[in-house]
Amino acid sequence: MITFKPNPHKLQVTPSAKEPGRFDWSITCDGVIVRQSVRSFSSEGASEANGDAAFREITSRWQSAR
């Protein structure tokens, strides 16, 4: 029997608080930040692409641990 458990991790892209006009990403699990970008990105898309790579890594580890 397969039991589906939704991924508790979420990727969020937000405007940078430190550098206006740039974007940061963060990955949260149940509302707690588990990883965030070290640098900001010039576009929302670039930030999302970089964050997506980290998100896939975290999700892979999470699925392996179950």
Steps between C-alpha positions, in 0.01 A plus 500: 500500500631843408438785739537848358654755733519855362837669498516736801766717331414820316717720277435873532652774284484851644644842419833547675482701822868593471530572127206682337410367156643154571344173624573240769359152554435294811382147564277443799372189674191552713571873509867469606776606258722200424708659222526841337696664222845625587487767231223691327405467134430758232165347402222306664547221246872464571432489872228238452724283278780504757258433785339217306833315483532522879134404540551184292803405710310544827196315365720211385653469847157522662360222279803278566464539876138380502 
